[in-house]
Amino acid sequence: MNTEYDSLILTKYKIVYNPDELDKENGITPEIRKLLEVTLKNVLKKKKNADISIEKLIKKYPNIPQFKNYLSTYYSYIGKLEKAFILNKEIVKEHPDYFFGKINLAMEYLKNKEFEKIPAILGETMEIKSLYPERDVFHIEEVMSFFQIAVYYFIETGNIEAAEMRYKIMTDLDKDNVKTTKAAEAIALYNVKKEFEKFRLKGKSRRTPEFISNPKYKQSISEPEVINPEIKLLYKYGFQIDFNVLMNLLELPRESLVEDLKTVIADSISRYNYFKKETDWEFNTHSFVFHALFILSELKAYEALDAVLDLLRQNEKLLDYWLSDGLTEDVWKIIFTLGQDRLDILRDFILEEGNDTYARTSISQAVTQIALHFPERREEVIQWYYIVLNYFLEHKESDGIIDTSLIGLMVCDLLELKAFELEETIVKIYQYGLADTECSGFLFEVLEDLYSKSNYANIVKLPAIQERYKELARWERSIEKNSKAVLKEEKNEINYHALPEIFKKTGRNDKCPCGSGQKFKKCHGKNFI
């Protein structure tokens, strides 16, 4: 064998799979080989008093270190680790050329985390031929055992490249060997731990302000009073509502209709505890918030913007209960319509302490789309972002203001806008660690994207109200169909895959434990929720 693996060159030697050739060199007769095989079986079975019979064999064959090695292994199996460790040292001292004595002692040093002692046992180069320069033949189990220990050693000392290099040799020699499998598991565990540590450190640098409760709305159990009684139909239909019902509502007097719709939005806040405690979530009874938002958008009811923003000022659980994925997929479209001429109000909202990350993200999405839909307003929007981002820079030490996920997502919006005018500001944001790179990528990636020659701009077309309801009605029907299928499967007692332990205490709207920065329901949770 004379192969080069990157910087590791394996010196030429022969690998045998049958022990006969080595037995002859080591004085192992067929009779002794048979005794060794019987002894090994007794050791693996942890046979009672096996140590007594092994000690007799050691006295009879003092020059055969294998019997002492089996005794050490037996001590390890029955929990007498200290005796095994002492015996391993004796084996190496009495039989300095015995390979498995060195391996066992190196394993003991690994267990005791005495890593600095291992090179003295296995050689500085961690190559079996260098350890035994006079030998030209090695048994496959010797080679595999040596590389297995080397993999463990390099993992423990943080040299994953060297560990992976030796694992590659093991797969080339015998990929199905149990030692190859264990080496692979050790490397995989190391990589998992490193990824977890990376995400843990990233989590430490991720900053999210604490929610600040708004006392404006008191909880109630009473239905709200409305001017137009027809408004109560919104509490009886999901997205499959007869479109004529919506058309009839749109024909109501505008001023009173807008006031009623603002009341409906306020009702979702005031009766949140009531709905959550007293009623099961159903499309027909819980879609009224979306109905109100969509109708206000259709009316271009700019005067209702404050009511919508009051909803977005609520805590994460309330927003998830009423809006769920609509918070990121639909709400920005409402803001786009109602807030086009009130960028100052939108700026103040995004800079308020304690507002939800994704509620504030919807503001940034809307403002970006305003510039894309109306190119003549680009300079105005760029100035809006300049003010917002520099406010974050001025308050970079404030945990009540800085939300790294929000800022990272805002950087993504700026990339869609190709806001090269803000390059200097973006660089400062990164210099102070204010943008979550899990959301926006690293600075060099952002700058590369900012100046890419692609002219693509994601101008999202806002659907008319009828198209919006058609799409949502299809989604509602698919949810109902899937729910029926799940109930049928539960009735037939079908077993489901369990939720992995790391995710079991994670709420659907919590940040995913994997560290992606996304909500659990949009990341690993989508396979289980």
C-alpha positions as CSV (number, residue, x, y, z in Angstrom):
1,M,0.0,0.0,0.0
2,N,1.5,3.3,-1.1
3,T,-1.1,6.0,-1.5
4,E,-1.3,9.7,-1.1
5,Y,-4.2,11.4,0.7
6,D,-3.7,15.1,0.4
7,S,-0.8,15.8,2.7
8,L,-0.8,12.3,4.2
9,I,1.4,9.7,2.4
10,L,0.9,6.1,3.4
11,T,4.2,4.2,3.3
12,K,4.2,1.0,1.4
13,Y,3.1,-2.1,3.3
14,K,1.0,-5.2,2.8
15,I,-2.4,-5.7,4.3
16,V,-3.6,-9.2,5.0
17,Y,-7.1,-10.4,5.9
18,N,-6.1,-13.9,7.1
19,P,-4.1,-14.0,10.4
20,D,-2.1,-17.1,9.4
21,E,0.8,-15.1,8.0
22,L,1.1,-12.9,11.1
23,D,0.6,-15.9,13.4
24,K,3.7,-17.6,12.0
25,E,5.7,-14.4,12.6
26,N,4.4,-14.0,16.2
27,G,4.8,-17.7,17.2
28,I,1.1,-18.4,17.3
29,T,0.6,-22.1,16.6
30,P,-2.8,-23.6,15.5
31,E,-3.2,-24.9,19.1
32,I,-2.7,-21.4,20.6
33,R,-4.9,-19.8,17.9
34,K,-7.7,-22.2,19.0
35,L,-7.2,-21.2,22.6
36,L,-7.3,-17.5,21.7
37,E,-10.6,-18.0,19.9
38,V,-12.2,-19.8,22.8
39,T,-10.9,-17.2,25.2
40,L,-12.3,-14.4,23.2
41,K,-15.7,-16.0,23.1
42,N,-15.7,-16.3,26.9
43,V,-14.6,-12.6,27.2
44,L,-17.4,-11.4,24.9
45,K,-19.9,-13.4,26.8
46,K,-18.5,-12.0,30.1
47,K,-18.3,-15.6,31.3
48,K,-18.1,-15.8,35.1
49,N,-14.5,-16.5,36.4
50,A,-13.1,-16.2,32.9
51,D,-10.3,-14.1,34.4
52,I,-9.1,-17.2,36.3
53,S,-8.8,-19.3,33.2
54,I,-7.1,-16.5,31.3
55,E,-4.5,-16.0,34.1
56,K,-3.6,-19.7,33.8
57,L,-3.1,-19.2,30.1
58,I,-0.9,-16.2,30.7
59,K,1.3,-18.2,33.0
60,K,1.5,-21.0,30.5
61,Y,2.2,-18.7,27.5
62,P,4.0,-15.6,29.0
63,N,5.3,-14.5,25.6
64,I,1.8,-14.4,24.0
65,P,0.5,-10.9,24.8
66,Q,-2.9,-11.6,23.3
67,F,-4.0,-13.5,26.5
68,K,-3.1,-10.4,28.6
69,N,-5.0,-8.2,26.1
70,Y,-8.1,-10.5,26.5
71,L,-7.8,-10.2,30.3
72,S,-7.7,-6.4,30.1
73,T,-10.7,-6.5,27.8
74,Y,-12.6,-8.8,30.3
75,Y,-11.8,-6.4,33.2
76,S,-13.3,-3.5,31.1
77,Y,-16.4,-5.5,30.3
78,I,-17.1,-6.3,34.0
79,G,-16.4,-2.8,35.1
80,K,-13.0,-3.2,36.6
81,L,-11.6,-0.3,34.6
82,E,-8.7,0.6,36.9
83,K,-7.4,-3.0,36.7
84,A,-7.7,-3.0,32.9
85,F,-5.8,0.3,32.7
86,I,-3.0,-1.0,34.9
87,L,-2.8,-4.2,32.9
88,N,-2.6,-2.2,29.6
89,K,0.4,-0.3,30.9
90,E,2.1,-3.6,31.9
91,I,1.4,-5.1,28.5
92,V,3.1,-2.1,26.7
93,K,6.0,-2.3,29.1
94,E,6.5,-6.1,28.8
95,H,5.6,-6.4,25.1
96,P,6.6,-3.0,23.6
97,D,6.0,-4.3,20.0
98,Y,2.5,-5.7,20.7
99,F,0.2,-3.6,18.6
100,F,-3.1,-4.0,20.5
101,G,-1.4,-3.2,23.8
102,K,-0.6,0.2,22.4
103,I,-4.1,0.6,21.0
104,N,-5.8,-0.2,24.3
105,L,-3.5,2.2,26.2
106,A,-4.2,4.9,23.7
107,M,-7.9,4.3,24.2
108,E,-7.5,4.7,27.9
109,Y,-5.7,8.0,27.4
110,L,-8.6,9.1,25.2
111,K,-11.2,8.2,27.8
112,N,-9.2,10.1,30.5
113,K,-8.7,13.0,28.1
114,E,-4.9,12.7,28.4
115,F,-4.6,13.5,24.7
116,E,-1.0,14.7,25.0
117,K,0.2,11.2,25.9
118,I,-1.2,9.5,22.7
119,P,1.5,10.6,20.2
120,A,4.1,9.0,22.5
121,I,2.2,5.7,22.1
122,L,1.1,5.8,18.5
123,G,3.8,8.0,16.9
124,E,3.8,11.7,16.0
125,T,2.8,11.1,12.4
126,M,-0.2,8.8,13.3
127,E,0.8,6.3,10.6
128,I,1.1,2.6,11.4
129,K,4.2,2.0,9.3
130,S,6.0,4.8,11.0
131,L,5.2,3.1,14.3
132,Y,6.5,-0.2,13.1
133,P,9.1,0.6,10.4
134,E,10.6,-2.9,10.5
135,R,7.2,-4.5,9.5
136,D,6.0,-4.9,6.0
137,V,2.8,-6.8,6.7
138,F,-0.2,-5.7,8.8
139,H,-3.5,-7.4,9.4
140,I,-6.6,-5.4,8.3
141,E,-7.9,-5.2,11.9
142,E,-4.6,-3.7,13.0
143,V,-4.8,-1.0,10.3
144,M,-8.5,-0.3,10.9
145,S,-8.0,-0.1,14.7
146,F,-5.1,2.2,14.3
147,F,-7.0,4.6,12.0
148,Q,-10.0,4.5,14.3
149,I,-8.0,5.6,17.2
150,A,-6.3,8.3,15.0
151,V,-9.8,9.6,14.0
152,Y,-10.8,9.8,17.7
153,Y,-7.6,11.5,18.6
154,F,-7.8,14.2,15.9
155,I,-11.5,14.8,16.7
156,E,-10.7,15.4,20.3
157,T,-7.8,17.7,19.5
158,G,-9.9,19.7,17.0
159,N,-8.1,18.6,13.8
160,I,-11.2,17.5,11.9
161,E,-9.4,17.6,8.5
162,A,-6.9,15.0,9.7
163,A,-9.7,12.9,11.1
164,E,-11.7,13.0,7.9
165,M,-8.6,12.1,5.9
166,R,-8.1,8.9,7.9
167,Y,-11.8,8.1,7.7
168,K,-11.5,8.3,3.9
169,I,-8.7,5.7,4.1
170,M,-10.9,3.5,6.2
171,T,-13.7,3.6,3.7
172,D,-11.3,2.8,0.9
173,L,-10.0,-0.2,2.8
174,D,-13.2,-1.6,4.3
175,K,-16.3,0.7,4.3
176,D,-18.4,-2.0,5.9
177,N,-16.1,-2.5,8.9
178,V,-17.7,-1.7,12.2
179,K,-14.7,0.5,13.0
180,T,-15.4,2.6,9.9
181,T,-19.0,3.0,11.0
182,K,-17.9,4.1,14.4
183,A,-15.4,6.6,13.0
184,A,-18.2,8.0,10.8
185,E,-20.4,8.3,13.8
186,A,-17.7,10.1,15.7
187,I,-17.1,12.6,12.9
188,A,-20.9,13.2,12.4
189,L,-21.3,13.8,16.2
190,Y,-18.4,16.3,16.1
191,N,-19.9,18.2,13.2
192,V,-23.3,18.3,14.9
193,K,-21.7,19.7,18.0
194,K,-19.9,22.3,16.0
195,E,-23.0,23.3,14.2
196,F,-24.9,23.5,17.5
197,E,-22.1,25.7,19.0
198,K,-22.2,27.9,15.9
199,F,-25.9,28.4,16.3
200,R,-25.6,28.9,20.0
201,L,-23.1,31.6,19.6
202,K,-25.1,33.1,16.8
203,G,-28.1,33.0,19.1
204,K,-26.1,34.9,21.7
205,S,-25.5,37.7,19.1
206,R,-29.1,37.7,17.9
207,R,-31.1,40.4,19.6
208,T,-34.8,40.6,19.9
209,P,-36.6,43.3,21.9
210,E,-39.0,42.4,24.7
211,F,-42.7,42.9,23.8
212,I,-44.2,46.0,25.3
213,S,-47.9,45.6,26.2
214,N,-50.3,48.2,24.9
215,P,-53.0,48.9,27.6
216,K,-55.3,50.6,25.0
217,Y,-57.5,47.6,24.7
218,K,-59.2,45.8,27.6
219,Q,-60.3,42.2,27.3
220,S,-64.0,41.7,27.0
221,I,-66.5,38.9,26.4
222,S,-69.2,41.1,24.8
223,E,-69.9,41.4,21.1
224,P,-69.0,44.8,19.7
225,E,-71.7,47.3,18.7
226,V,-71.8,48.1,15.0
227,I,-73.5,50.7,12.9
228,N,-74.4,48.3,10.1
229,P,-75.9,44.9,11.3
230,E,-74.8,43.3,8.0
231,I,-71.2,43.4,9.4
232,K,-72.0,40.5,11.6
233,L,-72.0,38.2,8.5
234,L,-68.2,38.5,8.6
235,Y,-68.3,36.3,11.8
236,K,-70.2,33.5,10.0
237,Y,-68.1,32.8,6.9
238,G,-64.6,31.7,6.0
239,F,-62.9,32.4,2.7
240,Q,-65.5,30.4,0.8
241,I,-67.9,33.2,1.5
242,D,-70.4,34.0,-1.3
243,F,-68.8,36.9,-3.1
244,N,-72.2,38.6,-3.4
245,V,-72.2,39.0,0.4
246,L,-68.9,40.9,0.1
247,M,-70.3,43.0,-2.8
248,N,-73.3,44.0,-0.7
249,L,-71.1,45.0,2.2
250,L,-69.0,47.2,-0.1
251,E,-72.2,49.0,-1.1
252,L,-72.8,50.2,2.5
253,P,-72.2,53.8,3.3
254,R,-68.4,54.2,3.2
255,E,-68.0,56.2,6.4
256,S,-70.0,53.9,8.6
257,L,-68.6,50.8,6.9
258,V,-65.1,51.9,7.6
259,E,-65.9,52.5,11.3
260,D,-67.5,49.1,11.6
261,L,-64.5,47.4,10.0
262,K,-62.2,49.2,12.4
263,T,-64.5,47.9,15.2
264,V,-64.1,44.4,13.9
265,I,-60.3,44.7,14.0
266,A,-60.5,46.1,17.6
267,D,-62.7,43.2,18.5
268,S,-60.0,40.7,17.6
269,I,-57.9,42.3,20.2
270,S,-60.5,42.9,22.9
271,R,-62.0,39.4,22.7
272,Y,-58.8,37.5,22.0
273,N,-58.9,35.7,25.4
274,Y,-62.6,34.9,24.9
275,F,-62.1,33.4,21.5
276,K,-59.0,31.5,22.5
277,K,-60.6,30.0,25.6
278,E,-64.3,29.5,24.6
279,T,-64.2,28.6,20.9
280,D,-62.3,26.2,18.6
281,W,-60.6,27.9,15.7
282,E,-62.7,27.5,12.6
283,F,-62.6,29.3,9.2
284,N,-66.3,30.3,9.5
285,T,-66.0,31.9,12.9
286,H,-62.4,33.2,13.0
287,S,-61.8,34.8,9.5
288,F,-63.5,38.1,10.4
289,V,-60.1,39.8,10.9
290,F,-59.0,39.0,7.4
291,H,-62.4,40.0,6.0
292,A,-62.1,43.4,7.6
293,L,-58.5,43.9,6.4
294,F,-59.3,42.9,2.8
295,I,-62.4,45.1,2.6
296,L,-60.6,48.1,4.0
297,S,-57.9,47.5,1.4
298,E,-60.5,47.3,-1.4
299,L,-62.0,50.6,-0.1
300,K,-58.5,52.2,0.0
301,A,-59.5,53.3,3.5
302,Y,-56.4,55.2,4.3
303,E,-58.1,56.5,7.5
304,A,-58.1,52.9,8.9
305,L,-54.3,52.6,8.9
306,D,-54.0,53.4,12.6
307,A,-56.5,50.6,13.4
308,V,-54.5,48.1,11.4
309,L,-51.2,49.2,13.1
310,D,-52.9,48.8,16.5
311,L,-53.5,45.2,15.6
312,L,-49.9,44.8,14.6
313,R,-48.8,46.3,17.9
314,Q,-50.1,43.2,19.7
315,N,-48.0,40.3,21.1
316,E,-46.7,37.4,19.0
317,K,-49.3,34.9,20.2
318,L,-52.2,37.1,19.3
319,L,-50.8,37.9,15.9
320,D,-50.2,34.2,15.2
321,Y,-53.7,33.2,16.4
322,W,-55.5,35.6,14.1
323,L,-53.1,36.0,11.2
324,S,-50.7,33.0,11.2
325,D,-48.8,33.0,7.9
326,G,-50.9,35.9,6.7
327,L,-48.7,38.2,8.8
328,T,-45.9,37.8,6.4
329,E,-47.8,36.9,3.2
330,D,-50.9,39.2,3.3
331,V,-50.5,42.0,5.8
332,W,-47.8,43.9,3.9
333,K,-50.3,44.2,1.0
334,I,-52.8,45.9,3.3
335,I,-50.1,48.3,4.5
336,F,-49.0,48.9,0.9
337,T,-52.5,50.1,0.0
338,L,-53.4,52.0,3.2
339,G,-49.9,53.5,4.0
340,Q,-48.7,54.7,0.6
341,D,-49.0,58.3,1.5
342,R,-48.2,57.9,5.2
343,L,-44.6,56.8,5.2
344,D,-43.9,58.9,8.3
345,I,-46.5,56.8,10.2
346,L,-44.9,53.6,8.9
347,R,-41.5,54.8,9.9
348,D,-42.6,55.6,13.5
349,F,-44.2,52.1,13.8
350,I,-41.0,50.3,12.7
351,L,-39.0,52.3,15.2
352,E,-41.3,51.7,18.1
353,E,-39.9,49.6,20.9
354,G,-41.3,46.1,21.5
355,N,-43.3,45.6,18.3
356,D,-43.2,42.1,16.8
357,T,-40.4,41.3,14.4
358,Y,-42.7,40.1,11.6
359,A,-45.2,42.8,12.1
360,R,-42.4,45.3,11.5
361,T,-41.1,43.3,8.6
362,S,-44.4,43.7,6.9
363,I,-43.9,47.5,7.0
364,S,-40.5,47.1,5.3
365,Q,-42.0,44.8,2.6
366,A,-44.7,47.3,1.9
367,V,-42.3,50.3,1.6
368,T,-40.0,48.3,-0.7
369,Q,-43.0,47.5,-3.0
370,I,-44.1,51.1,-3.0
371,A,-40.7,52.0,-4.6
372,L,-40.9,49.1,-7.1
373,H,-44.5,49.9,-8.1
374,F,-43.9,53.6,-8.3
375,P,-40.3,54.2,-9.5
376,E,-40.7,57.9,-9.2
377,R,-40.9,57.4,-5.4
378,R,-37.6,55.5,-5.2
379,E,-35.6,58.5,-3.8
380,E,-38.3,59.0,-1.2
381,V,-38.1,55.4,-0.1
382,I,-34.3,55.3,-0.1
383,Q,-34.4,58.4,2.2
384,W,-37.0,56.5,4.4
385,Y,-34.6,53.5,4.8
386,Y,-31.7,55.9,5.4
387,I,-33.5,57.5,8.3
388,V,-34.6,54.1,9.8
389,L,-31.2,52.4,9.5
390,N,-29.3,55.3,10.9
391,Y,-31.8,55.4,13.8
392,F,-30.8,51.8,14.5
393,L,-27.1,52.8,14.3
394,E,-27.6,55.7,16.7
395,H,-29.3,53.3,19.1
396,K,-27.1,50.3,18.5
397,E,-26.7,49.6,22.2
398,S,-30.4,49.6,23.0
399,D,-31.8,46.2,23.4
400,G,-35.3,47.7,23.4
401,I,-34.8,48.9,19.8
402,I,-32.4,46.6,18.0
403,D,-33.9,43.6,16.4
404,T,-31.2,41.8,14.4
405,S,-33.7,39.5,12.6
406,L,-35.8,42.5,11.5
407,I,-32.7,44.4,10.3
408,G,-31.4,41.3,8.4
409,L,-34.8,41.0,6.7
410,M,-34.8,44.7,5.9
411,V,-31.4,44.2,4.2
412,C,-33.0,41.6,2.0
413,D,-35.7,44.1,1.0
414,L,-32.9,46.6,0.1
415,L,-31.4,44.0,-2.1
416,E,-34.7,43.6,-4.0
417,L,-34.7,47.4,-4.3
418,K,-31.0,47.3,-5.5
419,A,-30.5,50.2,-3.0
420,F,-26.8,50.8,-3.8
421,E,-27.2,54.3,-2.5
422,L,-27.3,52.8,1.0
423,E,-24.1,50.8,0.7
424,E,-22.2,52.8,3.3
425,T,-25.0,52.5,5.7
426,I,-25.4,48.7,5.1
427,V,-21.6,48.3,5.8
428,K,-22.0,50.1,9.1
429,I,-24.9,47.9,10.0
430,Y,-22.7,44.8,9.5
431,Q,-19.7,46.4,11.2
432,Y,-21.8,46.7,14.4
433,G,-23.3,43.3,14.1
434,L,-26.9,44.6,13.8
435,A,-28.0,42.3,11.0
436,D,-28.7,38.6,11.5
437,T,-26.6,36.9,8.8
438,E,-28.9,33.9,8.9
439,C,-31.5,36.2,7.4
440,S,-29.5,38.3,5.0
441,G,-26.2,36.5,4.4
442,F,-22.7,37.7,5.0
443,L,-21.6,41.2,4.0
444,F,-19.6,40.2,0.9
445,E,-22.7,38.3,-0.4
446,V,-24.9,41.3,0.2
447,L,-22.6,43.7,-1.6
448,E,-22.2,41.3,-4.5
449,D,-25.9,41.0,-4.8
450,L,-26.4,44.7,-4.4
451,Y,-24.3,45.4,-7.5
452,S,-25.2,42.3,-9.5
453,K,-26.1,43.0,-13.1
454,S,-29.4,41.3,-12.8
455,N,-32.3,43.8,-13.5
456,Y,-34.8,41.5,-11.8
457,A,-37.1,43.2,-9.4
458,N,-39.7,41.3,-7.5
459,I,-42.7,43.5,-8.2
460,V,-45.5,41.7,-6.6
461,K,-48.9,42.2,-8.3
462,L,-51.6,42.9,-5.8
463,P,-54.7,40.8,-6.7
464,A,-58.2,42.3,-6.9
465,I,-60.4,41.3,-4.0
466,Q,-62.3,38.6,-6.0
467,E,-59.0,36.9,-7.0
468,R,-57.7,37.1,-3.5
469,Y,-60.8,35.3,-2.1
470,K,-60.7,32.7,-4.9
471,E,-57.1,31.8,-3.9
472,L,-57.8,31.7,-0.2
473,A,-61.0,29.7,-0.8
474,R,-58.9,27.0,-2.6
475,W,-56.4,27.0,0.3
476,E,-59.3,26.7,2.8
477,R,-60.7,23.7,0.9
478,S,-57.3,22.0,0.8
479,I,-57.0,22.5,4.6
480,E,-60.4,21.0,5.2
481,K,-59.5,18.1,2.9
482,N,-56.3,17.4,4.7
483,S,-58.0,17.7,8.1
484,K,-60.5,15.0,7.1
485,A,-57.7,12.8,5.9
486,V,-55.9,13.2,9.2
487,L,-59.0,12.4,11.2
488,K,-59.5,9.3,9.0
489,E,-55.9,8.2,9.6
490,E,-56.3,8.7,13.4
491,K,-59.5,6.7,13.3
492,N,-57.6,3.9,11.6
493,E,-54.9,4.2,14.4
494,I,-52.1,5.0,12.0
495,N,-48.8,5.8,13.8
496,Y,-47.0,9.0,13.0
497,H,-43.4,9.9,13.3
498,A,-42.6,11.4,16.7
499,L,-41.5,15.0,16.9
500,P,-37.7,15.0,17.6
501,E,-36.9,15.7,21.3
502,I,-35.1,19.0,20.5
503,F,-38.3,20.4,19.0
504,K,-40.9,19.1,21.5
505,K,-41.2,22.2,23.6
506,T,-41.1,24.6,20.6
507,G,-44.2,26.6,19.8
508,R,-45.2,26.9,16.2
509,N,-44.4,30.6,16.2
510,D,-41.2,30.3,18.2
511,K,-37.8,30.7,16.6
512,C,-36.7,27.2,15.3
513,P,-34.1,25.6,17.6
514,C,-31.9,24.8,14.6
515,G,-30.8,28.4,14.6
516,S,-32.1,29.4,11.1
517,G,-33.8,32.5,12.4
518,Q,-37.1,31.5,11.0
519,K,-40.2,30.6,12.9
520,F,-40.6,26.9,13.8
521,K,-43.7,26.6,11.6
522,K,-41.8,27.8,8.6
523,C,-38.7,25.7,9.2
524,H,-38.4,22.2,10.8
525,G,-42.0,22.5,12.2
526,K,-43.6,22.4,8.8
527,N,-43.1,18.6,8.7
528,F,-44.9,18.1,12.0
529,I,-47.5,20.9,12.4
